[in-house]
Amino acid sequence: MKTFQFNSSKIILGLFLLGIMNSCSDFLEEDPQNQVATSNYYTNAQDALSAVNSIYGYLGSYNAGNTAGVYHSTFWVSMGLASDELRNNQLGTPQFDQLANFSHNAENAALLEIWQIHYKTIYLANIAIERIPLIEMDETLRERYVNESKFLRGLLYFNLVRMFGEVPLVISEDSPLNPEVATVAQIYDQIIQDLTDAKNLPKDGEIQQGRATSGAAKALLAKVYLSTQDYELASQEALEVINQHPYSLWEEFSDNFKIANRGQNESIFSVGFGNGGGAISFWEVGQFNVRLLPSILSSQAGITNAQGWQYATDDLYDSFVDEDERRDATFLTGFVANDGSNVNLDRVWIDKYWDRDAEPTAGDSFQNFPVLRLSEVFLVYSEAQARLGNFDDANRYLNMVRERASLGEVSASNMDSFIDLLLEERRREFVAEGKRWFDLTRLGRLEEAVLEAKGVSVASYHYLFPIPQRERDVNPNLPQNSGY
């Protein structure tokens, strides 16, 4: 293969060309042997497909140097640590210790990684959005590929704007070398525009599993409108998803995390992991079990590569009542060793991602990471209705999620009591799904929650993360968030 020398504006394009992949089994199937040069690229439908698949690839796998994919581990782990959800147990990771005890600053390596992989992936989306329309191919397919890319770009900017506030809004392949930040309102306008276009995508079941759908666009839009306090539109988008076939709640909460159920029923959008049966080495397996299962399982229960790098706070575990079926489906507090003895653990570990039937030795996992589940859409609709004063509907959809967990009905008649119920329900429903910091900051409860769970004082400036200093050193147009 010829060697190409890219200028600075093409570095990520080069990474993209090296990262063209096709998927594992039925999830984004691709041909990993395909290698293309820039001189003859973006000329046919296969090039367009590869361009879009490269964006999906950056959601999960290790792609460049030591930077993991968006949802591989650092992002969701950081959102759990910087809240009342997780504690860090991984040696040699001061970036995670700092997030867990709120001593992080602009030098934090985890935040830098999150920033960089988001913008790398956004750049790939920009390439696809700009170049695919120039390809002579089936018009319907061409529009679909562009709208998939817009959905992914909207998702990534939604993460960034909530984490960092004002950030550069780069929506073109040919962006300024040192872009200035956009206002939060401008970023949300772009997210809404991208996701509105993405609503034209096929429905779930009419497109290959693992790809963005109209339902995913509507579900994400509902969350975006909730964040921008447009509760009428949040309700509208959420209700369309709730009423859309084939979405439905699994009968049991644990069904969400069975590998045989990937992409079905409650799953609206998820990120898949695997290695294509060994055919591709750059599509990484998931680290859920590696990170969340205690290392003692490896020495006493025949489990592979359990490291126990992060674990649950006692406060999180204690928030579950005995009747809540999610507790046993989420946490590990003891196990039976190889010699038949019962071992009680001194910490609360998370085993919700461990499908014992499909992956009996745990370790590296082919489990999906759940970005959007139907239960969250129920709770988005519930909150939006409460904000509009419709507490009957708000309580009804909140109780649907509780009923699945074998809990009795609750009822709120004012916003303060409803938010208390909602936050607790979201906390128990989405353990280690990368949502807790976002929930606490959006609803203004970060300080009290972290103090109660960890005894750590949180400042008001922790409602945003610092802009990574390394990025500010490169781009003098990047300001710093207050407090850092």
ABEGO torsion letter per residue (X at the ends): XBBBBBBAAAAAAAAAAAABBBBBEABGBBBAABBBBAAABGABAAAAAAAAAAAAAAAABBABEABBBAAAAAAAAAAAAABAABBBABBGBAAAAAAAAGABBAABAAAAAAAAAAAAAAAAAAAAAAAAAABBBBAAAAAAAAAAAAAAAAAAAAAAAAAAEBBBBBABABBBABBBBBBAAAAAAAAAAAAAAAAABBBBGABBBGBBBAAAAAAAAAAAAAAAGBAAAAAAAAAAAAABOABBBBABAAAAABAAABGBGABABBBBBEAGGGABAABBBBAAAAAABBAAAAAAAGBBGBAGABBBBAAAAAABBAABAAAAAABBABBBBAAGBBBBBABBBBAAABBAAABAAEEBBABBBBABBAAAAAAAAAAAAAAAGBAAAAAAAAAAAAAAAGBBBBBBABAAAAAAAAAAAAAAAABGAGAAAAAAAAAGAAAAAAAAAAGBBBBAAAABBBBBAAAAAABAABBBBBGX
